[in-house]
Amino acid sequence: MNEEEIINYITGAFKDVETATANGDTFFFNDPEKKFPFATLVTSNYNDNFSNLNRPGVFRLNIGVSKATYKALFGPPPASKASDYEPILGYDYTVLDKVLPHPVYGRMYWVCILNPDRETFENKVQPLLTEAYDLSDKRYNRPKKQENKK
């Protein structure tokens, strides 16, 4: 799949998704204040170079999942370091079409995939995107509890 197909899928499959772009990257929000995306699609090494995104046509889709899902896929993330801007070791972040922990934000239960093919996207990525959207929706769009009046 290409970037446009993935962007179209995310904005079409989920209610009230808004996008923002910066430096060629796309951020997907259902947070009304656009404070924290539930997924991002990055196309360059602007923020990190672990995936070697400067290769022609290579992009990375990043998805924020639950702690339980992350642990089921990869086990617990390593403890934070003095500099959390270091990759989680033990993974080849340049490999295409494979769900991996995010090299930097894996410690916060983010996963990533470079250039998913259609089958991987439908079978592995779509459920992760649904979970990320639902988590964000619960966090930002749940009805406010009314205060008890005495």
CNS distance restraints for C-alpha pairs under 8 A (distance, minus, plus):
assign (resid   1 and name CA) (resid   5 and name CA) 6.29 0.50 0.50
assign (resid   1 and name CA) (resid   6 and name CA) 6.97 0.50 0.50
assign (resid   1 and name CA) (resid 115 and name CA) 6.75 0.50 0.50
assign (resid   1 and name CA) (resid 116 and name CA) 6.18 0.50 0.50
assign (resid   1 and name CA) (resid 117 and name CA) 5.25 0.50 0.50
assign (resid   1 and name CA) (resid 118 and name CA) 5.59 0.50 0.50
assign (resid   1 and name CA) (resid 121 and name CA) 7.93 0.50 0.50
assign (resid   2 and name CA) (resid   6 and name CA) 6.47 0.50 0.50
assign (resid   2 and name CA) (resid 115 and name CA) 7.13 0.50 0.50
assign (resid   3 and name CA) (resid   7 and name CA) 6.14 0.50 0.50
assign (resid   3 and name CA) (resid  41 and name CA) 7.69 0.50 0.50
assign (resid   3 and name CA) (resid  59 and name CA) 7.41 0.50 0.50
assign (resid   4 and name CA) (resid   8 and name CA) 6.02 0.50 0.50
assign (resid   5 and name CA) (resid   9 and name CA) 6.07 0.50 0.50
assign (resid   6 and name CA) (resid  10 and name CA) 6.23 0.50 0.50
assign (resid   7 and name CA) (resid  11 and name CA) 6.16 0.50 0.50
assign (resid   8 and name CA) (resid  12 and name CA) 5.82 0.50 0.50
assign (resid   9 and name CA) (resid  13 and name CA) 5.69 0.50 0.50
assign (resid  10 and name CA) (resid  14 and name CA) 6.25 0.50 0.50
assign (resid  10 and name CA) (resid  17 and name CA) 7.69 0.50 0.50
assign (resid  10 and name CA) (resid  28 and name CA) 7.91 0.50 0.50
assign (resid  10 and name CA) (resid 129 and name CA) 7.92 0.50 0.50
assign (resid  11 and name CA) (resid  15 and name CA) 7.76 0.50 0.50
assign (resid  11 and name CA) (resid  17 and name CA) 5.59 0.50 0.50
assign (resid  11 and name CA) (resid  18 and name CA) 7.18 0.50 0.50
assign (resid  11 and name CA) (resid  19 and name CA) 7.99 0.50 0.50
assign (resid  11 and name CA) (resid  28 and name CA) 7.99 0.50 0.50
assign (resid  14 and name CA) (resid 133 and name CA) 7.48 0.50 0.50
assign (resid  15 and name CA) (resid  30 and name CA) 7.86 0.50 0.50
assign (resid  16 and name CA) (resid  30 and name CA) 5.83 0.50 0.50
assign (resid  17 and name CA) (resid  28 and name CA) 6.46 0.50 0.50
assign (resid  17 and name CA) (resid  29 and name CA) 5.47 0.50 0.50
assign (resid  17 and name CA) (resid  30 and name CA) 4.82 0.50 0.50
assign (resid  18 and name CA) (resid  28 and name CA) 5.92 0.50 0.50
assign (resid  18 and name CA) (resid  29 and name CA) 5.21 0.50 0.50
assign (resid  18 and name CA) (resid  30 and name CA) 6.26 0.50 0.50
assign (resid  19 and name CA) (resid  26 and name CA) 6.46 0.50 0.50
assign (resid  19 and name CA) (resid  27 and name CA) 5.37 0.50 0.50
assign (resid  19 and name CA) (resid  28 and name CA) 4.77 0.50 0.50
assign (resid  19 and name CA) (resid  29 and name CA) 6.11 0.50 0.50
assign (resid  20 and name CA) (resid  26 and name CA) 5.78 0.50 0.50
assign (resid  20 and name CA) (resid  27 and name CA) 5.18 0.50 0.50
assign (resid  20 and name CA) (resid  28 and name CA) 6.87 0.50 0.50
assign (resid  21 and name CA) (resid  25 and name CA) 5.40 0.50 0.50
assign (resid  21 and name CA) (resid  26 and name CA) 4.55 0.50 0.50
assign (resid  21 and name CA) (resid  27 and name CA) 6.16 0.50 0.50
assign (resid  22 and name CA) (resid  26 and name CA) 6.77 0.50 0.50
assign (resid  23 and name CA) (resid  46 and name CA) 7.56 0.50 0.50
assign (resid  24 and name CA) (resid  42 and name CA) 7.12 0.50 0.50
assign (resid  24 and name CA) (resid  43 and name CA) 6.33 0.50 0.50
assign (resid  24 and name CA) (resid  44 and name CA) 7.55 0.50 0.50
assign (resid  25 and name CA) (resid  40 and name CA) 7.24 0.50 0.50
assign (resid  25 and name CA) (resid  41 and name CA) 5.67 0.50 0.50
assign (resid  25 and name CA) (resid  42 and name CA) 4.48 0.50 0.50
assign (resid  25 and name CA) (resid  43 and name CA) 5.88 0.50 0.50
assign (resid  25 and name CA) (resid  44 and name CA) 7.76 0.50 0.50
assign (resid  26 and name CA) (resid  40 and name CA) 5.61 0.50 0.50
assign (resid  26 and name CA) (resid  41 and name CA) 5.09 0.50 0.50
assign (resid  26 and name CA) (resid  42 and name CA) 6.50 0.50 0.50
assign (resid  27 and name CA) (resid  37 and name CA) 5.91 0.50 0.50
assign (resid  27 and name CA) (resid  38 and name CA) 7.97 0.50 0.50
assign (resid  27 and name CA) (resid  39 and name CA) 6.27 0.50 0.50
assign (resid  27 and name CA) (resid  40 and name CA) 4.47 0.50 0.50
assign (resid  27 and name CA) (resid  41 and name CA) 6.53 0.50 0.50
assign (resid  28 and name CA) (resid  37 and name CA) 5.18 0.50 0.50
assign (resid  28 and name CA) (resid  38 and name CA) 6.05 0.50 0.50
assign (resid  28 and name CA) (resid  39 and name CA) 5.33 0.50 0.50
assign (resid  28 and name CA) (resid  40 and name CA) 5.91 0.50 0.50
assign (resid  29 and name CA) (resid  34 and name CA) 5.85 0.50 0.50
assign (resid  29 and name CA) (resid  36 and name CA) 6.89 0.50 0.50
assign (resid  29 and name CA) (resid  37 and name CA) 4.64 0.50 0.50
assign (resid  29 and name CA) (resid  38 and name CA) 6.03 0.50 0.50
assign (resid  29 and name CA) (resid  39 and name CA) 7.53 0.50 0.50
assign (resid  30 and name CA) (resid  34 and name CA) 7.26 0.50 0.50
assign (resid  30 and name CA) (resid  37 and name CA) 7.46 0.50 0.50
assign (resid  30 and name CA) (resid  38 and name CA) 7.68 0.50 0.50
assign (resid  30 and name CA) (resid 133 and name CA) 7.46 0.50 0.50
assign (resid  30 and name CA) (resid 136 and name CA) 6.86 0.50 0.50
assign (resid  30 and name CA) (resid 137 and name CA) 6.58 0.50 0.50
assign (resid  30 and name CA) (resid 140 and name CA) 7.72 0.50 0.50
assign (resid  31 and name CA) (resid  35 and name CA) 6.66 0.50 0.50
assign (resid  31 and name CA) (resid  36 and name CA) 6.90 0.50 0.50
assign (resid  31 and name CA) (resid  37 and name CA) 7.35 0.50 0.50
assign (resid  31 and name CA) (resid 136 and name CA) 6.98 0.50 0.50
assign (resid  31 and name CA) (resid 137 and name CA) 7.28 0.50 0.50
assign (resid  31 and name CA) (resid 140 and name CA) 5.52 0.50 0.50
assign (resid  31 and name CA) (resid 141 and name CA) 7.11 0.50 0.50
assign (resid  32 and name CA) (resid 140 and name CA) 7.41 0.50 0.50
assign (resid  32 and name CA) (resid 141 and name CA) 7.86 0.50 0.50
assign (resid  38 and name CA) (resid  63 and name CA) 6.19 0.50 0.50
assign (resid  38 and name CA) (resid  64 and name CA) 5.51 0.50 0.50
assign (resid  38 and name CA) (resid 132 and name CA) 5.51 0.50 0.50
assign (resid  38 and name CA) (resid 133 and name CA) 5.96 0.50 0.50
assign (resid  38 and name CA) (resid 136 and name CA) 6.15 0.50 0.50
assign (resid  39 and name CA) (resid  61 and name CA) 7.21 0.50 0.50
assign (resid  39 and name CA) (resid  62 and name CA) 5.40 0.50 0.50
assign (resid  39 and name CA) (resid  63 and name CA) 4.45 0.50 0.50
assign (resid  39 and name CA) (resid  64 and name CA) 6.20 0.50 0.50
assign (resid  39 and name CA) (resid 129 and name CA) 7.40 0.50 0.50
assign (resid  39 and name CA) (resid 132 and name CA) 7.28 0.50 0.50
assign (resid  40 and name CA) (resid  61 and name CA) 5.84 0.50 0.50
assign (resid  40 and name CA) (resid  62 and name CA) 5.10 0.50 0.50
assign (resid  40 and name CA) (resid  63 and name CA) 6.71 0.50 0.50
assign (resid  41 and name CA) (resid  59 and name CA) 6.96 0.50 0.50
assign (resid  41 and name CA) (resid  60 and name CA) 5.69 0.50 0.50
assign (resid  41 and name CA) (resid  61 and name CA) 4.47 0.50 0.50
assign (resid  41 and name CA) (resid  62 and name CA) 6.20 0.50 0.50
assign (resid  42 and name CA) (resid  59 and name CA) 5.70 0.50 0.50
assign (resid  42 and name CA) (resid  60 and name CA) 5.29 0.50 0.50
assign (resid  42 and name CA) (resid  61 and name CA) 6.49 0.50 0.50
assign (resid  42 and name CA) (resid  62 and name CA) 7.87 0.50 0.50
assign (resid  43 and name CA) (resid  53 and name CA) 6.00 0.50 0.50
assign (resid  43 and name CA) (resid  54 and name CA) 7.61 0.50 0.50
assign (resid  43 and name CA) (resid  58 and name CA) 6.74 0.50 0.50
assign (resid  43 and name CA) (resid  59 and name CA) 4.57 0.50 0.50
assign (resid  43 and name CA) (resid  60 and name CA) 6.54 0.50 0.50
assign (resid  44 and name CA) (resid  52 and name CA) 7.84 0.50 0.50
assign (resid  44 and name CA) (resid  53 and name CA) 4.89 0.50 0.50
assign (resid  44 and name CA) (resid  54 and name CA) 5.59 0.50 0.50
assign (resid  44 and name CA) (resid  59 and name CA) 7.26 0.50 0.50
assign (resid  45 and name CA) (resid  49 and name CA) 4.68 0.50 0.50
assign (resid  45 and name CA) (resid  50 and name CA) 7.85 0.50 0.50
assign (resid  45 and name CA) (resid  51 and name CA) 7.67 0.50 0.50
assign (resid  45 and name CA) (resid  52 and name CA) 6.56 0.50 0.50
assign (resid  45 and name CA) (resid  53 and name CA) 5.53 0.50 0.50
assign (resid  45 and name CA) (resid  54 and name CA) 6.32 0.50 0.50
assign (resid  49 and name CA) (resid  53 and name CA) 7.00 0.50 0.50
assign (resid  50 and name CA) (resid  87 and name CA) 7.30 0.50 0.50
assign (resid  50 and name CA) (resid  93 and name CA) 5.99 0.50 0.50
assign (resid  50 and name CA) (resid  94 and name CA) 7.10 0.50 0.50
assign (resid  50 and name CA) (resid 103 and name CA) 6.83 0.50 0.50
assign (resid  51 and name CA) (resid  60 and name CA) 7.80 0.50 0.50
assign (resid  51 and name CA) (resid  93 and name CA) 4.81 0.50 0.50
assign (resid  51 and name CA) (resid  94 and name CA) 4.45 0.50 0.50
assign (resid  51 and name CA) (resid  95 and name CA) 7.86 0.50 0.50
assign (resid  51 and name CA) (resid 114 and name CA) 7.99 0.50 0.50
assign (resid  52 and name CA) (resid  94 and name CA) 6.05 0.50 0.50
assign (resid  53 and name CA) (resid  58 and name CA) 5.48 0.50 0.50
assign (resid  53 and name CA) (resid  59 and name CA) 5.94 0.50 0.50
assign (resid  53 and name CA) (resid  60 and name CA) 7.52 0.50 0.50
assign (resid  54 and name CA) (resid  58 and name CA) 7.10 0.50 0.50
assign (resid  58 and name CA) (resid 114 and name CA) 6.80 0.50 0.50
assign (resid  58 and name CA) (resid 115 and name CA) 6.26 0.50 0.50
assign (resid  59 and name CA) (resid 114 and name CA) 5.60 0.50 0.50
assign (resid  59 and name CA) (resid 115 and name CA) 5.88 0.50 0.50
assign (resid  60 and name CA) (resid 112 and name CA) 6.51 0.50 0.50
assign (resid  60 and name CA) (resid 113 and name CA) 5.56 0.50 0.50
assign (resid  60 and name CA) (resid 114 and name CA) 4.30 0.50 0.50
assign (resid  60 and name CA) (resid 115 and name CA) 6.42 0.50 0.50
assign (resid  61 and name CA) (resid 112 and name CA) 5.44 0.50 0.50
assign (resid  61 and name CA) (resid 113 and name CA) 5.39 0.50 0.50
assign (resid  61 and name CA) (resid 114 and name CA) 6.29 0.50 0.50
assign (resid  61 and name CA) (resid 115 and name CA) 7.71 0.50 0.50
assign (resid  62 and name CA) (resid 102 and name CA) 6.96 0.50 0.50
assign (resid  62 and name CA) (resid 110 and name CA) 6.69 0.50 0.50
assign (resid  62 and name CA) (resid 111 and name CA) 5.74 0.50 0.50
assign (resid  62 and name CA) (resid 112 and name CA) 4.30 0.50 0.50
assign (resid  62 and name CA) (resid 113 and name CA) 6.75 0.50 0.50
assign (resid  63 and name CA) (resid 110 and name CA) 5.44 0.50 0.50
assign (resid  63 and name CA) (resid 111 and name CA) 5.29 0.50 0.50
assign (resid  63 and name CA) (resid 112 and name CA) 6.06 0.50 0.50
assign (resid  63 and name CA) (resid 128 and name CA) 7.01 0.50 0.50
assign (resid  63 and name CA) (resid 129 and name CA) 6.46 0.50 0.50
assign (resid  63 and name CA) (resid 132 and name CA) 6.49 0.50 0.50
assign (resid  64 and name CA) (resid 108 and name CA) 7.92 0.50 0.50
assign (resid  64 and name CA) (resid 109 and name CA) 6.06 0.50 0.50
assign (resid  64 and name CA) (resid 110 and name CA) 4.27 0.50 0.50
assign (resid  64 and name CA) (resid 111 and name CA) 6.42 0.50 0.50
assign (resid  64 and name CA) (resid 132 and name CA) 5.35 0.50 0.50
assign (resid  65 and name CA) (resid  69 and name CA) 6.38 0.50 0.50
assign (resid  65 and name CA) (resid  70 and name CA) 6.46 0.50 0.50
assign (resid  65 and name CA) (resid 109 and name CA) 5.78 0.50 0.50
assign (resid  65 and name CA) (resid 110 and name CA) 5.81 0.50 0.50
assign (resid  65 and name CA) (resid 111 and name CA) 7.12 0.50 0.50
assign (resid  65 and name CA) (resid 128 and name CA) 6.61 0.50 0.50
assign (resid  65 and name CA) (resid 129 and name CA) 7.98 0.50 0.50
assign (resid  65 and name CA) (resid 131 and name CA) 6.29 0.50 0.50
assign (resid  65 and name CA) (resid 132 and name CA) 5.07 0.50 0.50
assign (resid  65 and name CA) (resid 135 and name CA) 7.61 0.50 0.50
assign (resid  66 and name CA) (resid  70 and name CA) 6.18 0.50 0.50
assign (resid  66 and name CA) (resid 109 and name CA) 6.40 0.50 0.50
assign (resid  66 and name CA) (resid 131 and name CA) 7.54 0.50 0.50
assign (resid  66 and name CA) (resid 132 and name CA) 7.44 0.50 0.50
assign (resid  66 and name CA) (resid 135 and name CA) 7.49 0.50 0.50
assign (resid  67 and name CA) (resid  71 and name CA) 6.07 0.50 0.50
assign (resid  67 and name CA) (resid 109 and name CA) 5.78 0.50 0.50
assign (resid  68 and name CA) (resid  72 and name CA) 6.08 0.50 0.50
assign (resid  69 and name CA) (resid  73 and name CA) 6.25 0.50 0.50
assign (resid  70 and name CA) (resid  74 and name CA) 6.01 0.50 0.50
assign (resid  70 and name CA) (resid  75 and name CA) 6.90 0.50 0.50
assign (resid  70 and name CA) (resid  76 and name CA) 7.45 0.50 0.50
assign (resid  70 and name CA) (resid 101 and name CA) 7.82 0.50 0.50
assign (resid  70 and name CA) (resid 109 and name CA) 5.69 0.50 0.50
assign (resid  70 and name CA) (resid 110 and name CA) 7.44 0.50 0.50
assign (resid  70 and name CA) (resid 111 and name CA) 7.45 0.50 0.50
assign (resid  71 and name CA) (resid  75 and name CA) 4.02 0.50 0.50
assign (resid  71 and name CA) (resid  76 and name CA) 5.07 0.50 0.50
assign (resid  71 and name CA) (resid  77 and name CA) 7.51 0.50 0.50
assign (resid  74 and name CA) (resid 101 and name CA) 7.18 0.50 0.50
assign (resid  77 and name CA) (resid  88 and name CA) 7.95 0.50 0.50
assign (resid  77 and name CA) (resid 106 and name CA) 6.65 0.50 0.50
assign (resid  77 and name CA) (resid 107 and name CA) 5.33 0.50 0.50
assign (resid  77 and name CA) (resid 109 and name CA) 7.69 0.50 0.50
assign (resid  78 and name CA) (resid  88 and name CA) 7.23 0.50 0.50
assign (resid  78 and name CA) (resid 107 and name CA) 6.65 0.50 0.50
assign (resid  79 and name CA) (resid 107 and name CA) 7.27 0.50 0.50
assign (resid  80 and name CA) (resid  84 and name CA) 5.96 0.50 0.50
assign (resid  80 and name CA) (resid 107 and name CA) 6.86 0.50 0.50
assign (resid  84 and name CA) (resid 104 and name CA) 6.77 0.50 0.50
assign (resid  85 and name CA) (resid 104 and name CA) 5.72 0.50 0.50
assign (resid  86 and name CA) (resid 103 and name CA) 7.49 0.50 0.50
assign (resid  86 and name CA) (resid 104 and name CA) 6.07 0.50 0.50
assign (resid  87 and name CA) (resid 103 and name CA) 4.46 0.50 0.50
assign (resid  87 and name CA) (resid 104 and name CA) 5.05 0.50 0.50
assign (resid  88 and name CA) (resid 101 and name CA) 7.78 0.50 0.50
assign (resid  88 and name CA) (resid 102 and name CA) 7.87 0.50 0.50
assign (resid  88 and name CA) (resid 103 and name CA) 5.36 0.50 0.50
assign (resid  88 and name CA) (resid 104 and name CA) 6.58 0.50 0.50
assign (resid  88 and name CA) (resid 106 and name CA) 7.28 0.50 0.50
assign (resid  91 and name CA) (resid 100 and name CA) 7.56 0.50 0.50
assign (resid  93 and name CA) (resid 100 and name CA) 7.41 0.50 0.50
assign (resid  93 and name CA) (resid 103 and name CA) 6.98 0.50 0.50
assign (resid  94 and name CA) (resid 114 and name CA) 7.51 0.50 0.50
assign (resid  95 and name CA) (resid 114 and name CA) 6.94 0.50 0.50
assign (resid  96 and name CA) (resid 113 and name CA) 6.99 0.50 0.50
assign (resid  96 and name CA) (resid 114 and name CA) 4.81 0.50 0.50
assign (resid  96 and name CA) (resid 115 and name CA) 5.64 0.50 0.50
assign (resid  96 and name CA) (resid 116 and name CA) 6.84 0.50 0.50
assign (resid  97 and name CA) (resid 113 and name CA) 6.05 0.50 0.50
assign (resid  97 and name CA) (resid 114 and name CA) 5.55 0.50 0.50
assign (resid  97 and name CA) (resid 115 and name CA) 5.48 0.50 0.50
assign (resid  97 and name CA) (resid 116 and name CA) 4.25 0.50 0.50
assign (resid  97 and name CA) (resid 117 and name CA) 6.19 0.50 0.50
assign (resid  97 and name CA) (resid 120 and name CA) 6.99 0.50 0.50
assign (resid  98 and name CA) (resid 113 and name CA) 5.54 0.50 0.50
assign (resid  98 and name CA) (resid 114 and name CA) 6.91 0.50 0.50
assign (resid  98 and name CA) (resid 116 and name CA) 7.11 0.50 0.50
assign (resid  99 and name CA) (resid 111 and name CA) 6.76 0.50 0.50
assign (resid  99 and name CA) (resid 112 and name CA) 5.70 0.50 0.50
assign (resid  99 and name CA) (resid 113 and name CA) 4.77 0.50 0.50
assign (resid  99 and name CA) (resid 114 and name CA) 7.93 0.50 0.50
assign (resid  99 and name CA) (resid 124 and name CA) 7.94 0.50 0.50
assign (resid  99 and name CA) (resid 125 and name CA) 7.93 0.50 0.50
assign (resid 100 and name CA) (resid 111 and name CA) 5.62 0.50 0.50
assign (resid 100 and name CA) (resid 112 and name CA) 5.33 0.50 0.50
assign (resid 100 and name CA) (resid 113 and name CA) 6.15 0.50 0.50
assign (resid 101 and name CA) (resid 105 and name CA) 7.87 0.50 0.50
assign (resid 101 and name CA) (resid 106 and name CA) 5.02 0.50 0.50
assign (resid 101 and name CA) (resid 109 and name CA) 7.65 0.50 0.50
assign (resid 101 and name CA) (resid 110 and name CA) 6.27 0.50 0.50
assign (resid 101 and name CA) (resid 111 and name CA) 4.27 0.50 0.50
assign (resid 101 and name CA) (resid 112 and name CA) 5.91 0.50 0.50
assign (resid 102 and name CA) (resid 106 and name CA) 4.45 0.50 0.50
assign (resid 102 and name CA) (resid 109 and name CA) 7.98 0.50 0.50
assign (resid 102 and name CA) (resid 110 and name CA) 5.46 0.50 0.50
assign (resid 102 and name CA) (resid 111 and name CA) 4.60 0.50 0.50
assign (resid 102 and name CA) (resid 112 and name CA) 5.10 0.50 0.50
assign (resid 105 and name CA) (resid 109 and name CA) 6.72 0.50 0.50
assign (resid 105 and name CA) (resid 110 and name CA) 5.51 0.50 0.50
assign (resid 105 and name CA) (resid 111 and name CA) 7.85 0.50 0.50
assign (resid 106 and name CA) (resid 110 and name CA) 4.61 0.50 0.50
assign (resid 106 and name CA) (resid 111 and name CA) 6.15 0.50 0.50
assign (resid 116 and name CA) (resid 120 and name CA) 5.88 0.50 0.50
assign (resid 116 and name CA) (resid 121 and name CA) 5.67 0.50 0.50
assign (resid 117 and name CA) (resid 121 and name CA) 6.04 0.50 0.50
assign (resid 118 and name CA) (resid 122 and name CA) 6.08 0.50 0.50
assign (resid 119 and name CA) (resid 123 and name CA) 6.00 0.50 0.50
assign (resid 120 and name CA) (resid 124 and name CA) 5.36 0.50 0.50
assign (resid 120 and name CA) (resid 125 and name CA) 6.49 0.50 0.50
assign (resid 121 and name CA) (resid 125 and name CA) 4.54 0.50 0.50
assign (resid 121 and name CA) (resid 126 and name CA) 5.91 0.50 0.50
assign (resid 122 and name CA) (resid 126 and name CA) 5.42 0.50 0.50
assign (resid 122 and name CA) (resid 127 and name CA) 7.93 0.50 0.50
assign (resid 123 and name CA) (resid 127 and name CA) 7.25 0.50 0.50
assign (resid 124 and name CA) (resid 128 and name CA) 6.77 0.50 0.50
assign (resid 125 and name CA) (resid 129 and name CA) 6.16 0.50 0.50
assign (resid 126 and name CA) (resid 130 and name CA) 6.15 0.50 0.50
assign (resid 127 and name CA) (resid 131 and name CA) 6.22 0.50 0.50
assign (resid 128 and name CA) (resid 132 and name CA) 6.16 0.50 0.50
assign (resid 129 and name CA) (resid 133 and name CA) 6.05 0.50 0.50
assign (resid 130 and name CA) (resid 134 and name CA) 6.07 0.50 0.50
assign (resid 131 and name CA) (resid 135 and name CA) 6.07 0.50 0.50
assign (resid 132 and name CA) (resid 136 and name CA) 6.18 0.50 0.50
assign (resid 133 and name CA) (resid 137 and name CA) 5.97 0.50 0.50
assign (resid 134 and name CA) (resid 138 and name CA) 6.12 0.50 0.50
assign (resid 135 and name CA) (resid 139 and name CA) 6.18 0.50 0.50
assign (resid 136 and name CA) (resid 140 and name CA) 6.02 0.50 0.50
assign (resid 136 and name CA) (resid 141 and name CA) 7.81 0.50 0.50
assign (resid 137 and name CA) (resid 141 and name CA) 5.14 0.50 0.50
assign (resid 137 and name CA) (resid 142 and name CA) 6.88 0.50 0.50
assign (resid 138 and name CA) (resid 142 and name CA) 5.32 0.50 0.50
